[in-house]
Each structure stands twice: as structure tokens, then as C-alpha cells.
């Protein structure tokens, strides 16, 4: 997103929405901020376009954020037909409209058609990125239930992996709690602040759930400040780890060194934009050292370097420091959004 003017109201809301501190849990407020989200959708059969499949309902969880909005997962909305939101303790079904969808992050914003939906509800605030060993509580609605359920879990890993629906490599946190159907979009709380959003219900990994950390949610909310979605910037290149002493020696690097990854290929348009070339050794991104295994330090964790691109906005300046032909070069260029690929071959 090449930003021009961020609406004044958003600039006032953002400091309130994201806080660097983690406060003690508030009694019951987080439970009331969680809402049930359902979507009815039908698909016409290709051969008989006048015949539709029976209406199928998908359900998930969302939660209230500043600006009288509900944040949830994009895949919860299905075909985006007939979106319904429900409050805890209220049998009424409120129609809602989809405002923004991020295919990259699998996040969406919906707004109830009736503003009375938010009466007496307080928005949740965001905290920092979760760390390993943090004890979190995920508050969601099981499929078929109209009451929110808190599920405790411990963060076991924080790593970059393909997003659950669209394959874009984004940071995620794994917890040791099985998330049942209906928990997609649920807030993960550390104290009384949201540190992640549940994006993957337990299917193929027994006893685990996947969270999208607050850093990625923050990028999405800043992205839509200009009333459009540009997605997460990612580098269009392939890199190789430089942990092997012989490989480092062949690139005229210190065999015992711990910094630098080798660029093995760059997509032509991205090469023109960035100035990166095959054979470059990336040693820093935005002045953050890149370790030989491709990891960088962020939020107290070592994560894959693409995270430093993914939390930028399209058009934001990026500085990549490389070693080339015995010298050091700093390449400065605007971050570029899109479903891009960057792989470290090990």
C-alpha cells in the first residue's frame, strides 16, 4: 500500500488498539467481546446452473475491536453470503456486511448492519507478539454452540509457515491446545490483551492449534487505513542457508561466521526493483542481522527473515545489506505486496 493520507480517526485509534504492556486479566470482559460468526453459502452446479447445492452454514468466531468492527478469519465467511453475528447471551441474529478481506493473512473485518449490536460491549486491545512458553487463553464458539468457551494453551513454537488457506509464508504461533471446529477467528489472550488470532482448527496435528500473531494483525489493520487491502509484502527470491563451513569458505566468508544467507535466484521484476542478484549474501534487513540459517531476532524470538518484509506496508522503504564481490552494498527499495515466495534451501 502506497499510503497518502491515513484517516485521522484511524491514527487516533491505533495507539489504543495496540499496547506494549501486558496487563492482568479483566473479569469477564474478554468473553463478552467474543462473537459467533456464521455464513450461509450455496454453489450452483456447473452442468445445471439453475440447480444449487443445499445451503451450507460455516461458523467461526470473531471479536470486537476499536471502531465498532469485528475481526475474524476470512475463511469463516465462506462465500460471503448472509453473514450473521451473534452475541453471548443474546438469541438475536444480526446481519453483517464484509468490509475488508486479506487473502494473504486470512483475516477479515465485518460490521453489523445494526450498530445496536455493540451496546454494552468493550473492544479488545492488542498486546505484543506471543513468545514460547506464554500461557494463553483462546476464547471461541464451538460449532453448534451459542456460548463462548475459554481454552487454555501454552505457546510451543513461533515460526514462519505457509498461511492455512492461501500458502503465503507468514509468522504463526503453535499452542498445545486442540482448537475445535468453530474456533477460527477466536482471540488468543495473554492477560487481558489479544496476542494472536486462531486461524487453524485442529485436524492433522493432535492436540495443537495455530495462531496468527498480533504483529500480522497489526499489519492488516494498518493496511486497510486507506480503505483498500494490499496484502503482505514478501521478497521474490530464493536463498540458501550458509551454515556449512565449506560453503562459507567458497563464498570467501568466515567459515565460523554466523551471519548471512546466499541469494540463489531472484524473480526478474523483483531484481529490477530491488537490485538484488544471485550470488549476493544478505547480512541484514532494515539493520537487523540475518543469521546463517535465515533467522532474525524479532519480538524476543528468532524467526525467518521474511517476517521483516511481511510486517511492512506496500511502498514502505526496505534496506537490504548485502556482501557482493568483497564489498558491502546497501540496497534501498519500496516493499512490494503480493502472494510471493521466498525459500531457504537447507
N, C-alpha and C positions, 0 to 999 in steps of 0.2 A: 504494500500500500504506500503510494507516494502521497504523504499527508500534506494537506494545505492548511486547513483550519479545523482544529478539533473543537467541537461544540463546547461552549463554556460550561454547560451543565455537566458534561462528562468529566471535565477537568476538575470540577468541584467534587464529584462523586468518587473518583478513583482513589484519592488518599484514604477515604473512609472504607472503601471496599477491601483494600489490601493493607495489612498491618504487619510490621516486622516482629512484633512480640506475640507470645502465645499465652493467653490468659487462662485462668481456671474456668472449668465448665460452668455454664449458667444453667439453672434448674429448668429443664423442660423447653426452653426457647428454641433449641435446635430441632426438637421433634416437631414442634408446630410449624417450623419453616419448611419442612419436607412435604411435598405434594405428590399425589399419584397422577401420572400422565398416561393417557390411552389414546390410541389412534386406530380408527376403522379404515380398512382399505380393501378394495377388490380389484382384480385384474381380469380384463377381457381375454378370452381365449383367442389365439391367433387365427385359427381357422373359422371361428364363428364369432365375429366381433360383437354381435348383438347378445351373446351369452356371456355372463360374468360369473366368476367363481363366487361362492358364498362369501359374505363379508367376514373378514378375519380381523380380530382385535389384537393389537400388540399393546403391551403395557410396560411401563417402567416408572422411574422416579425422577423428580425434579426438585429444585429448591429455590426459594425466593431470594433474589439478590437486589441490590440497590436499583432504584429507578422503576420499581414495580414491574419487575421482569422475572421470568422463571428460566433457570438454566437446566438443561437436560442433555441427554445424548441424542445425536442426530438419528441414529438407527431406531430409537424408540418411536419416532414419528412415522415410521413405515412409509406409506405413500402420501403422507401429509394430508390425508382426508379426515375430516371430522375429528379434530383434536379436542380432547376433553381433559380438564384438570379437576382434581378433587382435593379438598382439604381434610385433614384429620378431624373426625367428629362431625363432619357435615355431609349429609347424604346428597346434597345438590351436585349436579354435574354441570360444570361451567365450560362453555365453548371457548376455545382459544385459537389464536392465529399465530402462524410461524413467521417470525421476523427475520431471523438470520440462521444460516446453516453453514458450518465449516466441515466440508468433506475430509479435509486433512486431519483435523483433530477429533472428528466425530462428536462435535458439540453443536448445540442449537439454543436459540432463545425463542421462547414462546410468550405471548402476552394474552391473558384472559380478555374476552370482549367486554366483560363487566368488571369495572375497577373495584366494585364492592368485594370481589374475591379476596383482596388484600386486607380487608378490615381486621384490625387487631393483630396482624402478622408483622413480625420484625424480620428484616433481611439478615441473612448470614454474612459474616465477614470472612475474608480470606487471610490465611497466615502464610508461612513460608513453605518451601518445598519439604516434603516428609523425608526423614532420614531413617536409615536402618535402625531397627530396634525400637522405633517410636511405637507406642501403643495408640491405635486409632479406633474410632467407633464409626461404623458405616450405618447410616440411617436410611432405610428404604422400605418399599412396599412389596411384599411378596405378590407374585401373580395371583389374582383372585382375592386378595385381601384389601381392606379399606383402612387398615390401621398400620402406622409405621412401626418398624421393628429395628431396634439398635443391635448391631452385630459387632462385637469387639474383634480386633485383629492386631497383629504385630507386623510391621514392615520388615520383610526379609531381604529385599533387594531393590535397588534403584538403578535402572539401566535403560538404554535406548533399544527399542524393539519396534517392528512394524506395527502401526496402529491396527486395532482389531478389525476394522471394516475395510479400510482403503489402502493398507500397505505402506503408508508414509512412515518413515522411521522417526518416532518421537519418544521422548523420555516417558517412562512409566515406572510405577512402583508396584511391587508384588507384596501381598499380605497373606498371612497364613489362615485366613478365614474364607470358607466357601461361601460365595455370593449366590443366592438362589435366583431363579428367574423372577424378573420384576425389579431387580436392584440396579440395573443400568441407569446411570444418571444420578445415583444417590450420592449425597455429600459424605466424604470421609473427614471426620472431625478429630482434631488434636486439641484437647481442651474445648473451647467454645468457638474455634475457628476452623474453616474449611482448608484442608491441606491437599485435597485431591477429590476427584470425581470418579466413581466406579464406572468403568467402561466395558468390562468383560465379566459376564456371569460365568460361574464355574461349569465347565463342560469337559475339557480334556485334561485338566490338571487337578486331581483330587485335593480338596482342602485349600485351594488358593483362589485369590481374586486379584484383579488388575485395576490400578488406579491411574488416572491421568493427573499428574501433579499440578499444583496451583500455578507454577510458572507457565505452563502451557495454557491454562485457563486465562491467565492474565494477558497472554499474547492475543488470544481470541477476542477478549473484551476490548482491548486497545485497538485491535484490527477494525472492529465494527464502529469505532468512534466517528468515522467519516461516512457512515451509513452504507458501507459495502464490505464484502468479505474478499480478502486477497489470499489468505492462507498462510502457511508457514514456509518461510524461505529455507531452502536447503541447497547445498552445493552439488553441482552436476559433475562429479568426478569420482574416480576410483583411487583408493590409496592402499598402501601395504604397510603393515607394521614393520618397524625397524628394531626389533629386539634381538635378532641374531647378530653376534659379533662379526661374523664373516661378511654378512650383508652390509653391515655398517662400514666395515673396512673398505668394501668395494665402492662405497659412495664417498670415501675419504672422510668418514666421520669417526669420532672417538668410539672404538669398539665397546668400551664400557659405559658409553653415554646413555642417558635415559630419556632424551628428548628427540622428537622428530618422527614424522611419518612420510613415506615416499609416495608422491603422486605418480600413478601408473598410467592414467588416461584421463582426459578432460573432454567433455562434450564441446564440439566446435564453437557454438554460440556462447557457451559459458567461458571458454578460453578467451574469446574476444572481449567479453565483458570484464573478466577478472584479471587477465594477464597471466594466469596460471598455465604451466606447461608440464607435460610428462617429464619426469626426472627431477622436478622440484622437490625439496624436502621442507615440509611445513613444520615450523618450530613454534609458532604462536599464532593465535587468532584473537584479535582485539586485545593484545598484550597478555593473554592468558597462555602459559606454556602448554604445548601439546606433547604428551608423553609418547614414548616409542610404541606403545600399544594402542595409540589413538585416543587415550583418555585425557580428560581435562578436569580440573577441580571446579565444582560448581555447587553452591549451597551445602558445603561440607561433605559432598560425595564426589567420587571420581566417576565421571560419566563420559560417554562417547562424544567426540568433539562436535558432531553435527548439532548437538543441543545448543551450542553457542550461536548457530545460524537460526535454528528453529524458533528461538525466543525473540528474534528481531522482527521488525516490521518491514514489509517490502519497501525498498527505497532507502532504508536506513544505511548509513555508512558501515562498511566492513573493512577491517585491516588484517591482512594475512601476511605474516612474516615468513619468508622462505630463504633457504640456502640454495644458491644457484651458481655453479661454476666457481666455487670457492669464495663467493661473496654473499652478502646478505642484502635482500631486497624486501621492501615493504610495498605490498600491492593494496591499493585502496579502490573500492568499487561499491556500488549500491547492492544491497541484498535483493535477491530475486526470488519471488514466491513461485509455487507450483509443486506438483507431485513429482519430486526429483529423487535421485538415488545416489547414495554415497556408501561405499562398502570398503571396509578394511579386510583385506585378504590375510589370513593368518597362516 
